[in-house]
Amino acid sequence: MPSRFTIALMMILPCQTFADDLTLDRLTALAKTYFRDSAEIPMTVAITAIATDNNGKVKHQSQTTAGMVFRGYNLESGKFSLRANASMMHPGALGDSLPGDLAAFMAGGILLRKKDSAIEITPGLVVLKDKECSALELMPRWFFPAHPCGAAQLILTSTPTGDPMFQRFSFDSLGAPASANVPHLGSVQLLSYHTTVEFQLKKIPNEAKPYLWPLETVVTALTNKGKLTMTNRYSPKN
C-alpha cells in the first residue's frame, strides 16, 4: 500500500529520560520490537458503527462482534496477515471492522515505510512532511484510503519499567474531497477521513520482549450527507 504522510511523533512522559536522545534509528528499533510478527493471537472485536445526517440525526447504529486471529504486522514485507469471521446474523460486521484493522496495521508499519524520507527530529518530536496529496480515493472493496496521504501522529509514553513505548496513533487524510460509497451513508462526497489507534502492551509466555497489539481503533468519516464513526475494541481470548 503506498504511504505518503506528514507524521508527528510526540512524547508525553512522566519522566523525560529518553527524549533528548530520540533518533530515527531508536524509533525504528522500537517499532521493530513492539510491532514484530507474533504467534497467532485469537481476538474478539467489539464493533460499534454510528451514522448520522448533517443535523445529527442517527441514520444507522449497530453493535456487533467479530472474531480475528492476529498474526503480527509483517513489517518487512509491508503486508498484514489476519483471519476474521463473523456470525451469519451479522454479515456486515467484517466490513465494519476491517477499516480499524487496516488503521492498526498502518500505525505499526508507518516508521519503517518512511525510513528513507526527510525527517526533522527535535526533543520529543519527529516530523515528516508531504508537499501535496491527491484526491481521497478509497480501496475498491474496503472503506480505507487506497493511497493514504495526510498528517499522522504517534504518541509515546513510558512502560512500568521506564522504557518508551508507542501509546496512540492518529491519522488525518489531507486529500481533496472525492466521490465515494460510504457504509451506511451511501453515495456521497467524502470530505475527510480520520483514524485513531490505541495500543495495549502484552507479553506472550516464553517471550522476553512485550508486543503492542491494537486495543481500540476509531475511524471517522465526514461527508456531505453526514458522519460515520466506526469503533473497534480488541480483546485477546484466553
C-alpha positions in Angstrom: 0.0 0.0 0.0 1.6 3.4 -0.9 2.2 5.6 2.0 2.5 9.4 1.9 2.2 11.1 5.3 3.0 14.0 7.4 4.0 12.4 10.7 4.5 13.9 14.1 5.7 11.8 16.9 5.2 13.4 20.3 6.5 12.3 23.6 4.2 12.6 26.6 6.2 11.2 29.5 6.1 11.4 33.3 9.9 11.3 33.1 11.8 12.8 30.1 14.8 10.3 30.5 15.0 9.4 26.8 13.6 12.5 25.0 17.0 14.1 24.4 18.5 11.1 22.6 15.4 10.4 20.4 16.7 9.4 17.0 15.1 7.8 13.9 17.2 4.7 14.5 15.9 4.4 18.0 12.3 4.9 17.0 12.7 2.4 14.2 14.2 -0.1 16.6 11.3 0.4 18.9 8.8 -0.2 16.1 10.6 -3.4 15.1 10.4 -4.6 18.7 6.9 -3.8 19.6 5.3 -4.4 16.2 7.2 -7.6 15.2 5.4 -10.7 14.0 3.8 -12.8 16.7 2.3 -16.2 17.1 -1.4 -16.5 16.2 -3.4 -14.5 18.7 -7.2 -15.1 18.7 -9.0 -11.8 19.5 -12.6 -10.8 19.9 -13.5 -7.5 18.2 -16.5 -5.5 19.5 -17.6 -3.2 16.7 -19.8 -0.1 17.1 -21.0 1.8 14.0 -22.9 5.1 14.1 -24.0 7.1 11.1 -25.7 10.5 11.5 -27.0 13.0 9.0 -25.9 16.6 8.8 -28.5 17.5 11.6 -27.0 14.9 13.9 -30.0 12.5 13.5 -29.0 8.9 13.7 -29.4 7.0 10.4 -27.8 3.8 11.5 -26.5 2.4 14.7 -25.2 -1.2 15.3 -23.2 -3.1 17.8 -21.7 -6.4 16.5 -18.9 -8.8 17.3 -16.3 -10.4 15.1 -13.5 -12.9 15.7 -10.0 -12.2 14.5 -6.8 -14.2 14.5 -3.9 -11.7 14.7 -0.6 -12.8 13.2 1.5 -9.7 13.5 2.3 -6.7 11.4 4.8 -8.2 8.9 6.8 -5.0 8.9 9.5 -6.1 6.4 7.1 -7.2 3.7 4.6 -4.4 4.3 1.7 -6.8 4.2 -0.6 -7.7 7.1 -1.9 -11.1 8.0 -5.1 -11.9 9.8 -8.1 -14.2 9.7 -11.5 -12.8 10.6 -15.0 -14.3 10.9 -18.4 -13.1 12.0 -21.8 -14.6 12.8 -24.2 -15.2 9.9 -26.6 -13.0 11.8 -24.3 -10.0 11.3 -23.0 -10.2 7.8 -21.9 -6.6 7.8 -19.6 -6.9 10.9 -16.5 -7.8 8.9 -16.9 -4.8 6.6 -17.4 -2.5 9.6 -14.4 -3.9 11.4 -11.8 -4.0 8.6 -11.1 -0.2 8.4 -10.0 -0.3 12.0 -7.9 -3.4 11.4 -6.2 -1.6 8.5 -5.6 1.5 10.6 -3.8 -0.6 13.2 -1.5 -2.2 10.6 -0.8 1.2 9.1 0.2 2.5 12.5 2.5 -0.4 13.2 4.5 0.0 9.9 4.5 3.7 9.3 8.0 4.3 10.6 9.6 1.6 8.5 7.8 2.7 5.4 9.0 6.2 5.8 12.6 5.4 6.8 14.1 7.0 3.7 12.1 10.2 3.9 13.5 13.5 5.1 12.8 13.7 8.8 13.2 16.6 11.3 13.8 15.5 14.9 13.6 17.7 17.9 13.5 16.7 21.6 10.2 14.8 21.8 9.0 15.5 18.2 9.7 13.9 14.8 8.1 15.4 11.7 7.8 14.1 8.2 6.1 16.2 5.5 4.4 15.6 2.2 4.1 18.5 -0.1 0.7 17.6 -1.6 -1.9 14.9 -1.6 -4.2 13.7 -4.4 -7.9 13.2 -4.1 -9.2 11.0 -1.2 -9.6 7.7 -3.1 -10.8 4.6 -1.3 -9.9 1.0 -1.8 -12.2 -0.8 -4.3 -13.7 -3.2 -1.7 -12.9 -1.7 1.7 -13.6 1.6 3.4 -10.0 2.7 3.7 -7.8 5.1 1.7 -6.2 3.5 -1.3 -3.3 5.8 -1.1 -3.1 7.2 2.4 -1.7 10.7 2.4 -2.1 13.2 5.2 -1.0 14.0 8.7 -0.3 11.4 11.4 0.9 11.3 15.0 2.4 8.7 17.2 2.3 9.5 20.9 4.7 7.7 23.2 4.6 7.0 26.9 6.7 5.0 29.4 6.2 1.4 30.3 6.0 0.4 34.0 9.8 -0.3 33.8 10.5 3.2 32.3 11.1 2.1 28.7 9.5 4.2 25.9 6.5 2.7 24.1 4.0 3.8 21.5 0.7 4.6 23.1 -1.5 6.2 20.4 -1.6 6.8 16.7 -3.8 9.2 14.7 -4.2 10.0 11.0 -6.0 12.7 9.1 -6.3 12.5 5.3 -5.4 15.7 3.5 -6.6 14.5 0.1 -9.1 16.6 -1.7 -12.8 15.6 -1.3 -14.0 12.9 -3.8 -17.0 10.8 -4.6 -17.2 7.6 -2.6 -19.6 4.9 -1.4 -19.5 5.1 2.4 -21.1 2.3 4.5 -24.5 3.3 6.0 -24.5 6.6 4.2 -24.4 5.5 0.5 -23.1 7.6 -2.4 -21.5 10.8 -1.0 -18.7 13.3 -1.3 -16.1 12.1 1.2 -14.7 15.3 2.8 -12.3 13.9 5.4 -11.1 10.6 6.8 -9.7 10.3 10.4 -8.4 7.3 12.3 -7.0 6.8 15.8 -5.4 3.6 17.3 -4.8 2.9 21.0 -2.3 0.2 21.7 -2.1 -2.4 24.5 1.2 -3.8 25.9 1.1 -7.6 26.1 3.5 -10.4 26.7 3.4 -14.0 25.4 4.7 -16.9 27.5 8.4 -17.7 26.9 8.9 -14.3 25.1 11.1 -11.9 26.9 10.1 -8.8 25.0 6.5 -7.4 25.0 4.3 -6.7 22.0 2.0 -3.9 21.1 -1.4 -5.0 19.8 -4.4 -2.8 19.0 -6.6 -2.1 21.9 -9.1 0.3 20.2 -9.4 1.8 16.8 -11.8 4.6 15.7 -12.5 5.5 12.1 -14.4 8.7 11.4 -15.5 9.9 8.0 -17.2 13.3 7.3 -19.3 13.6 4.1 -21.7 16.0 2.5 -24.5 13.8 3.9 -23.4 13.3 7.4 -20.8 11.5 9.5 -19.8 7.8 10.1 -17.9 6.6 13.1 -16.8 3.0 13.5 -15.1 1.8 16.7 -13.3 -1.5 17.2 -12.4 -2.8 20.7 -9.9 -5.7 20.7 -9.7 -8.3 23.5 -7.3 -11.3 23.3 -9.1 -14.5 24.0 -7.9 -16.5 27.0 
